[in-house]
């Protein structure tokens, strides 16, 4: 039996810096305009719709990596690839300028900018900036935006570029949550992924973060890598649980076009991930995490309790508003989405134009686009999709989905069953007709 178990293209945090595509269908997004450096007014108040009234988040993209992982298609650059065209310092100066310009534009909207509920610093490898550099990033946000009293501030980190002093510094700066890239503890699996950290380092880093005062620590896993065995996965889960983290993200390996991994698969050097294996691994992960008290709240994310859930990503999944700052970052405010130029050097040049945002293009989502996204994202949440969100055809399809055992109705919401999570993309297609 072939099981459709295709990620919706991304870890949901990618919403901030990579266009996303629903597997099995074209991207729902459409270009409706281009913004040039000479015309920053294209994103001024007359076109930018008002805030949607929900929570407001900020994503900051750090494009730097020490090495390039073979499976990664994020907008990242090594020092050798950038040369003298960009540096962490020039990036930080450009980030400050972009924050200033965005804040002025948002203040011109009728409701002005709401307090920032969540901040997520991703990459790339934000921990390469060091504790002082990440403190500067947070200062750049504070200088231009009002932060909510209970703001969640997350940074991604590569375990190899962290230390007890690093965690102490970012905790003192105001970070409240850390997400560590673990992927696997099997050396041969890490080698296939071109990951450079030693197998035991992520667990040690998670413990150091907790000792520094971080209540909320996440570990990322990737499963289904060619050559990975059930025993390899079990060893990784043992390590995750031993680390005592309160959040785990687990993603099936996706072979992205243009990556080193894709080239190896195409040449026959590595097999492509097997759908049936991916499904079995997912069930294995879910059973182990649930047995340890970590419950799924989104198809690829598990948390020990409600407070451990990533509120920033929940903002994406619930259709909230956010500013994406940095090279290649994506933003969404009131149904208008725009994306920045990708190269760090070009990004810095664009923000140097007085008052300009470094925008490569934008789109105004139609009612149909927004409906599609609500269904795509809402279905993946353990809280379920409100039946009231569905059109008549969708409600009819929901009845079939329930009769097929892929979902249940709970409190007037459509909630995926365990089997339904394995076939989530198919459920979405059924609901959309």
C-alpha positions in Angstrom: 0.0 0.0 0.0 1.4 3.4 -1.0 0.6 6.0 1.7 0.6 9.6 0.7 2.7 11.3 3.4 4.0 14.4 1.8 4.9 17.4 4.0 3.1 20.5 3.1 6.5 21.5 1.8 8.0 23.0 4.8 8.5 23.0 8.5 5.9 25.6 9.2 8.5 28.1 10.4 9.6 28.2 6.8 6.5 30.4 6.2 8.8 33.2 7.2 11.4 32.8 4.6 10.5 30.4 1.8 7.6 30.2 -0.6 5.5 27.2 0.4 3.8 24.7 -1.9 1.0 22.3 -1.1 2.2 18.8 -2.2 0.0 17.6 -5.0 -1.1 21.0 -6.2 0.4 24.2 -7.4 1.1 27.0 -5.0 -2.0 28.9 -4.3 -0.1 32.2 -4.5 0.0 34.4 -7.5 2.0 37.4 -8.4 -0.1 40.5 -8.6 2.7 43.0 -8.6 6.4 43.8 -8.4 8.0 46.3 -6.2 11.1 48.0 -7.2 13.7 50.0 -5.2 12.6 53.2 -6.9 9.0 52.7 -5.9 8.8 51.8 -2.2 5.4 53.4 -2.0 3.9 50.3 -3.6 3.7 48.8 -0.1 2.4 51.9 1.6 -1.0 52.1 3.3 -3.2 52.4 0.1 -2.2 48.9 -0.9 -1.2 47.3 2.4 -4.5 46.2 4.0 -5.0 46.8 7.8 -4.0 44.2 10.3 -6.3 41.2 10.6 -7.0 41.8 14.3 -5.2 38.7 15.6 -1.7 38.3 17.0 1.3 39.9 15.3 4.6 38.2 15.0 8.1 39.0 13.5 10.3 36.5 11.8 14.0 37.4 11.3 16.0 35.5 8.7 19.7 35.0 9.4 21.1 33.7 6.0 24.5 32.5 7.2 25.7 28.9 7.6 29.2 27.5 8.3 28.6 24.7 5.8 25.7 23.7 3.5 23.6 20.7 4.4 22.9 18.5 1.4 19.2 18.3 1.9 18.6 22.1 2.6 17.1 24.5 0.1 16.7 27.4 2.5 18.0 30.8 1.5 21.4 30.4 3.1 25.0 31.2 2.3 28.4 30.1 3.5 31.2 32.6 3.9 32.9 31.3 0.8 29.7 31.8 -1.3 29.2 35.4 -0.1 32.8 36.5 -0.3 33.0 40.3 0.3 29.4 40.9 -0.9 27.9 40.6 2.6 28.7 40.0 6.2 26.9 39.6 9.5 27.6 43.3 10.3 26.2 44.6 7.0 23.2 42.3 7.4 22.5 43.6 10.9 22.8 47.2 9.7 20.3 46.4 6.9 18.0 44.6 9.3 17.9 47.7 11.5 17.0 49.8 8.5 14.3 47.4 7.3 12.7 47.3 10.8 12.6 51.1 10.9 10.9 51.3 7.5 8.4 48.6 8.3 7.4 50.2 11.6 6.7 53.5 9.8 4.6 51.8 7.2 2.6 49.9 9.8 2.1 53.0 11.9 0.3 54.5 8.9 -2.4 51.8 8.9 -5.7 52.7 10.6 -5.2 50.4 13.6 -1.4 51.1 13.7 0.8 48.2 14.7 -0.3 45.9 17.4 2.1 44.7 20.1 4.5 42.0 18.9 3.3 38.7 20.4 6.1 36.4 19.0 9.5 36.8 17.5 11.3 33.9 15.7 14.9 34.2 14.6 15.6 31.5 12.0 18.0 30.6 9.3 20.5 29.7 8.3 22.3 29.4 11.6 21.4 32.2 13.9 23.7 30.9 16.6 26.7 31.8 14.4 26.0 35.4 15.4 26.9 34.5 19.0 25.0 35.7 22.1 25.9 39.3 21.5 24.8 39.2 17.9 21.4 37.7 18.8 21.0 40.4 21.5 21.6 43.0 18.8 18.9 41.4 16.7 16.4 41.6 19.5 17.4 45.2 20.2 16.7 46.0 16.6 13.1 44.8 17.0 12.6 46.5 20.3 13.9 49.8 18.9 11.0 49.9 16.4 8.2 47.8 17.8 6.3 47.5 21.0 6.6 44.0 22.5 3.8 42.3 24.4 4.4 41.7 28.1 4.4 37.9 27.4 6.3 38.0 24.1 7.6 34.6 23.0 11.2 35.0 21.6 12.6 32.0 19.8 16.0 31.4 18.1 17.1 28.4 16.1 20.6 27.2 17.0 23.1 24.7 15.6 24.3 22.7 18.6 27.9 23.0 17.5 27.8 26.8 17.7 26.3 26.9 21.2 27.8 26.8 24.7 26.6 27.4 28.3 27.8 31.0 27.9 25.9 31.4 24.7 22.6 30.3 26.3 23.2 32.5 29.3 23.8 35.5 27.1 20.6 35.0 25.0 18.5 34.3 28.0 19.7 37.5 29.6 18.9 39.3 26.3 15.3 38.3 26.5 15.0 35.1 24.5 12.5 32.7 26.0 12.7 29.6 23.7 15.4 27.7 21.8 15.0 25.3 18.9 18.0 23.0 18.3 18.7 21.1 15.1 19.3 17.5 16.0 18.0 15.5 13.0 19.6 12.2 14.2 22.1 10.6 16.5 23.3 8.1 14.0 26.7 9.1 12.5 26.0 7.5 9.1 22.6 9.3 8.9 24.2 12.7 9.7 26.8 12.0 7.1 24.1 11.5 4.4 22.5 14.8 5.5 25.8 16.6 5.5 25.3 17.6 9.1 28.4 18.6 11.0 27.5 18.2 14.6 28.6 15.3 16.7 25.7 12.9 17.7 25.7 13.7 21.4 26.0 17.4 21.1 22.3 18.3 20.7 21.3 16.6 23.9 24.1 18.3 25.8 23.1 21.7 24.2 19.5 21.1 25.3 20.6 20.5 28.9 22.8 23.6 28.8 19.8 25.7 27.6 17.6 24.4 30.4 20.3 25.1 33.0 20.6 28.6 31.6 16.9 29.1 32.5 15.1 28.2 29.3 11.8 26.5 30.1 11.0 25.9 26.5 13.5 23.9 24.4 12.8 22.2 21.1 14.7 19.4 19.3 14.2 18.9 15.6 14.3 15.4 14.1 14.4 14.3 10.4 13.2 10.8 9.6 13.3 8.6 6.5 16.9 9.4 5.5 18.4 6.8 3.2 20.2 4.2 5.3 18.3 5.0 8.5 17.0 2.0 10.4 14.3 1.6 13.0 17.1 1.2 15.6 18.6 4.5 14.4 15.3 6.3 14.9 14.7 4.7 18.3 18.2 5.8 19.4 17.3 9.4 18.4 14.0 9.2 20.3 15.8 7.9 23.3 18.2 10.8 23.2 15.3 13.4 22.7 13.5 12.0 25.7 16.7 11.9 27.8 17.2 15.6 27.1 14.1 16.5 28.9 12.8 19.0 26.3 9.2 20.1 26.2 8.8 20.3 22.5 9.8 18.1 19.5 9.4 18.7 15.8 9.8 15.7 13.4 9.8 16.0 9.7 10.0 13.4 6.9 13.0 13.9 4.7 12.0 15.8 1.5 14.3 15.6 -1.5 14.2 19.2 -2.7 15.1 20.1 -6.2 18.5 21.8 -6.6 20.0 20.3 -3.5 23.1 18.0 -3.3 20.8 15.3 -2.0 18.5 15.6 -5.0 21.5 15.2 -7.3 22.6 12.1 -5.5 19.1 10.5 -5.7 18.9 11.4 -9.4 22.3 9.8 -10.1 21.2 6.6 -8.2 23.8 7.1 -5.5 21.0 7.2 -2.9 17.4 5.8 -2.9 14.5 8.2 -2.6 12.6 8.1 0.7 9.9 5.4 0.7 6.4 6.5 1.5 5.5 3.4 3.4 8.7 3.6 5.5 7.9 7.3 6.3 4.4 6.5 7.4 5.7 3.7 9.7 8.4 5.9 11.1 5.8 8.7 11.8 3.6 6.2 13.7 6.7 5.1 15.7 7.6 8.6 16.6 4.1 9.5 17.6 3.7 6.5 19.9 7.1 7.1 21.6 6.4 10.8 22.2 2.8 10.3 23.3 4.0 7.6 25.7 6.4 10.2 27.3 3.6 12.8 27.6 4.3 14.9 24.5 1.1 15.2 22.5 0.8 16.3 18.8 -0.8 19.7 18.3 0.2 20.0 14.6 1.0 17.1 12.3 4.7 17.5 12.7 4.9 19.0 16.2 4.5 17.6 19.7 4.5 19.5 23.1 4.4 18.6 26.7 1.6 21.1 27.5 -0.2 24.1 26.0 2.5 26.5 27.2 5.2 24.5 25.4 3.5 24.9 22.0 5.3 27.3 19.6 3.0 30.3 19.6 4.9 31.9 16.6 4.2 28.9 14.4 0.6 28.8 15.7 0.3 32.3 14.4 1.1 31.1 10.9 -1.2 28.1 11.1 -4.1 30.2 12.3 -3.7 32.8 9.6 -2.2 35.6 11.6 -0.1 38.6 10.6 3.6 38.8 10.6 6.6 40.8 9.3 9.4 38.7 7.8 12.6 40.6 7.9 15.9 39.7 6.3 17.0 38.3 2.9 14.2 36.2 1.3 11.8 36.6 4.2 8.1 36.6 3.6 5.5 38.8 5.3 1.7 38.7 5.6 -0.5 41.6 6.8 -4.3 41.6 6.3 -4.3 39.3 3.3 -1.3 41.0 1.6 1.9 38.9 1.3 5.2 40.1 0.1 8.7 38.7 -0.1 12.2 40.2 0.1 15.0 40.0 -2.3 17.1 36.9 -1.5 20.8 37.7 -1.8 22.2 39.4 1.4 24.2 41.8 -0.7 21.2 42.9 -2.8 19.1 43.0 0.3 21.5 45.5 1.9 21.5 47.6 -1.3 17.7 47.8 -1.3 17.2 48.9 2.2 19.8 51.6 1.7 17.2 53.4 -0.5 15.6 55.8 1.9 12.4 54.4 3.4 12.3 51.4 1.1 11.5 47.9 2.0 13.7 45.3 0.2 10.7 43.8 -1.6 11.0 41.5 -4.6 7.3 41.1 -5.2 3.9 41.0 -3.5 0.4 39.6 -3.9 -3.0 40.4 -2.5 -4.7 37.1 -1.6 -8.2 36.6 -2.9 -11.1 35.2 -0.8 -10.5 31.9 -2.6 -6.8 32.0 -1.8 -7.5 32.6 1.9 -10.1 29.9 2.0 -7.7 27.4 0.6 -5.0 28.3 3.1 -7.4 28.1 6.1 -8.3 24.6 5.0 -4.7 23.5 4.3 -3.4 24.8 7.6 -6.4 24.2 9.9 -6.7 20.5 9.1 -3.2 19.9 10.4 -4.0 21.2 13.9 -5.1 18.9 16.7 -7.7 21.5 17.6 -9.2 20.8 14.2 -10.9 22.8 11.5 -14.2 24.5 12.4 -17.0 23.1 10.2 -18.3 26.6 9.9 -15.1 27.4 7.8 -16.1 24.9 5.1 -18.2 25.7 2.1 -21.2 23.4 1.4 -19.1 21.1 -0.8 -16.5 21.0 1.9 -19.0 19.9 4.5 -20.2 17.2 2.2 -16.6 16.0 1.8 -16.1 16.2 5.5 -18.9 13.6 6.0 -17.1 11.3 3.6 -13.8 11.9 5.4 -15.4 10.9 8.7 -17.0 7.8 7.2 -13.6 6.8 5.9 -12.2 7.0 9.4 -9.8 9.8 8.6 -11.4 12.3 10.9 -13.9 12.8 13.7 -16.3 15.6 14.5 -15.5 17.1 17.9 -17.1 20.3 19.2 -18.2 21.2 15.6 -14.6 20.8 14.4 -13.1 18.3 12.0 -10.2 16.6 13.8 -7.9 14.1 12.0 -7.6 10.6 13.4 -4.2 8.9 13.6 -4.8 7.4 10.2 -6.0 10.8 8.9 -2.7 12.4 9.9 -0.9 10.0 7.5 -3.2 11.1 4.7 -3.6 14.7 5.6 -2.8 16.0 2.1 -5.5 13.8 0.7 -8.0 15.0 3.2 -7.2 18.6 2.2 -7.8 17.8 -1.5 -11.1 16.1 -0.6 -12.3 19.1 1.4 -11.3 21.5 -1.4 -13.0 19.4 -4.0 
